[in-house]
Amino acid sequence: MMEPVKTQVQNSIWSWKGYSIRYQYAGNSGPALVLVHGFGANSDHWRKNIPVLAKSHRVYSIDLIGYGYSDKPNPREFGDKSFYTFDTWATQLNDFCVDVVKDEAFFICNSIGGVVGLQAAVIDPQICKGIMLLNISLRLLHIKKQPWFGRPFIRSFQSLLRNTALGKFFFKSVASSESVRSILCQCYHDTSQVTEELVQKILLPGLEPGAADVFLEFICYSGGPLPEELLPQVKCPVLIVWGDKDPWEPVELGRGLYKFRLCRGFRYPP
């Protein structure tokens, strides 16, 4: 009996607004799927999913700018204007579909990638055919979700992280194999999946030049859209998937998002 042919996953670079963006792709036929990673991750986080999905789909997985092996422009180059925002990443995602995928696509998104996917669908409803949200970030540290009396303290602490050596010290403390492994063991219910391969897939891009500035910029980003604000604006079908063992954003909180989609079904092509 012949061994089944393994799907080959290709790496490539896309030039976007003068920046180099790494992406992966596989599959030759079927609907287009674009996989969008979460905070601190990259397209390698989908390494087990891509070959399986590529058996019946054209699959693309992108490194959002600032993450993975995509360029990491220094946020200070943009002055007072924030660069690492959901508008930036959503625009990147839509442009990727136009330039690389050259087709409408379904978005499969994890964590903050879900907010990116929703924002992209709001910006250009013609590109996204449907969205699957896997444990989307509810952005619990968003300024709107903090008590009014604590907001000045939050702003001051964010400024301290971004503008003093404290931020770089904090990043250095988490950018190690031991810290990454510990963090992953907190968010993976099945800790057997926290292998050395996974640790290195997350850690190594975080040691690239500019990664510390991107990390600090995002953890100090407490504005922008919330998923519950974006969902009512999305025209395409949305499927919300939530692991009931999520230790950081419990499934009970996730269930609250369903009220925005009760009248919309998610129809996936056969």
N, C-alpha and C positions, 0 to 999 in steps of 0.2 A: 504494500500500500504506500502511495506517495505521501510524503510529509506535506502538510498544508503550507502554502507560500506565505511567509510573514510579510505584513504590510511595512513597506519602507517609509520611515518618517524623515522628511528632508528639512534641513535648516536653510534659511535664506535671510537676506537683508533687504529691507525696503527703505528708500530715501523719502522722508516726510519732512517738508519744510526745512530741508537742509540737515536734518538729523538722521542718523542710522537707526533703524528699528529692526530688531531681530524677530523673526517669526518662524513657525514650523508648519508643515503641511503634509497631508497624505490623502490618498483616495482620488479616484478619477471620475466618479459618476455619482449621481444622486444629489439631493439638496445640499446646499452649502451650510456648514456649521462654523461659527467663529467662537472659540473658547477664550474667555476673559478671566484672568487670574485675580486673586485678592491681594491685600496689603502684604508687602514683603515677599511676595512670591513671583513667579515668572512662568513662561509657557512650559517649562519642564515639569511643573506641578501636575500637568495633564498627561504625563508620559505613558501612563497605563491606559488612559481613556482613548487617546488618539488612534492607536492601531485598531481597536475594536470598532470605534465609530466609523473609521475609514473603510470598513468592509462594505458599507452601503451609503456612504456620504463623502462629499468633499470636505475635508476638515482642515481648519486653520486655527492656530493658536498663537497669539501675539504677546510680545512683551510690551506692556504700556511704557511710554517714555518715562525715564527715571528708574525703571525696574529691569531686572534680568540683565540681558546683554544689549539692551537698547541704550542710546546715549542718555547721559544724565547732566544736562545743562545746569549750571549753578543758578539757583533761584534768585540770587542777589543781582544777577545780570539784568533782571527785569524790573529793577527798582521796587517801587511800592506796589506794583501790580503783581498779583499772585499768578504763578505759572502752573503749578501742580494742582489743578482743580479738576472737577468732574467735567467742566466744559471743555477743557483741553483734551482730556482722555476720550470724551465722547466724540469730539471732532476727529481725533485720531482714528477712532474705531470706524466711523462712517467713511472717512477718506480711504481707509484700508479696504473696505468693501468695494469702493468705487475703483481704486487703482489696482488692487491685487486680486481680490475675489472676482471682481467684475460681474457681480450678481447681487440680487437680494440674498439675505442670509438669516438663519436662526442664530440667536445669541445664547450661549450657555455660559453663565456667569457665576462666580463664587465670591462671597464676601463683598468687599467694596467694588469688585468687578460688576456686581449686580446693579449698583448705583450708576456705574459707567454705562452699562447696557440700557438702563431705563432712560438716562439722560440722552443717549444717542438716539433712542427711538422717539423721544420728544422733539429733538432738534430736527430730525428728518424721518418722518413716518414712512417714507417710501422705501427705505433700505431694509429695515428690520421686519421680518415676516412673523416672528414670534420670539419670546424670551423665556428661558428656563433660569430661575433664580435659585441657586443652591446656597442655603443659609446666608442670604443677603445680609450685609451689615445694616443694622438699624441705626447706626451712628449714635450710640448712647452717650457719647461725649460731646455731641453737637451743642452749641451754645444755647439753642432753644430748649434743650432738655435739661439744662442746669438751673438751679434756683437763682433768682435775680440777684440775691445777696452774695452769691459765690462767683458771679461772672467777672467782676474786677480782679479777683484773685486768680482766676483761670487765665485771663489775659496777661497778667503780670508773670505768671509762671511760664507761659508760652514764650514770652519775650525773653525770659531768662534762659530758656533752653536754646532758642534760636541765636541769641546774641552774645552768649558767654561760653567759656570753656566747659561749663557744666553739661551742655548738650553733647559735645564731642565725647566727654567722659562717659555719659550715659550710653551713647551709641557704642562706644568701645566695649562697654560692659556686656552688651547683648550680642555683639558681633563676634562670637566665639562658638566653637563646636559645642561646648558644654551648655552655654546659654540657649542656643538654638534648639538643641535636643530637649532641654528642660521645657521650653515654651511649647514645642511640638507635642511633648508628652502630656501637656495640660489640655491641649485642644483636640488631640486624637484619643477617642475613647478606646480604640484598639491600639495600644502602644506598640504592639509587634510591628505595626506599619511604619514606625519611626526608625527607619534603618539608617545606616551610615550614608547610603546613597542619597536618601531624602535630605538628611542634614546638610550634605555638601551641595546639593542642588539649590538649597535655600541660602546657604552661607556664602558660597563663592561669589555670586553676583553682588552680594552686600559688601564685599571687600574691594569692589571696583572703585576707581577714583570718582568722587562725586556722590557716592551712595549715601554717605553720612548726611550731607546737606539735604538730599531728597527725603531721607527718613525723618529728619527733624522738621522739615517744612510740612510734611503731611501730618505728623502727630500734633502740629500746632494749627492745623486747618480744621477749625471747629465751625465754619460757616458752610455755605453751599446748600445744595438740595438734600432733602430727606426722602427716603423711599416712599413714605406715605403721602408726600406731596407730589411725587412724580407719577405714581401708579394711576391716579384718576385721569392723567393727561395722555397716557399711552393708548394708542389705537389698536395695536396688534394683540393677539392672545398672549397671556402670561401664565406660566406654571410656576408656582412657588413650592419648593421642596425644602424640607427642614429635617435635619437629623435630631431625633428626640434625646440624644445624649450630649448635645452642644452645651458645654459648660459656661461659655461666655455670654451667649445670647440665647436664652432658653426658648424652646419651641413654643411655650405659652405666649411669649412676646411675638413670635412669628405668626401665630394664628391670627393676630390682630390685623395683619395685612390682607387677609382673605376678604374682609368686608368690602374692600375696594374692587374685588373681581368677581363677586357672586353672580353677576349677570353676564359674565364673559367666560366661555369655555376655551380650552386650549386644544386646537385641532392640529395634529401633527400629520405630515404626509405619510401614506402607507409605504 
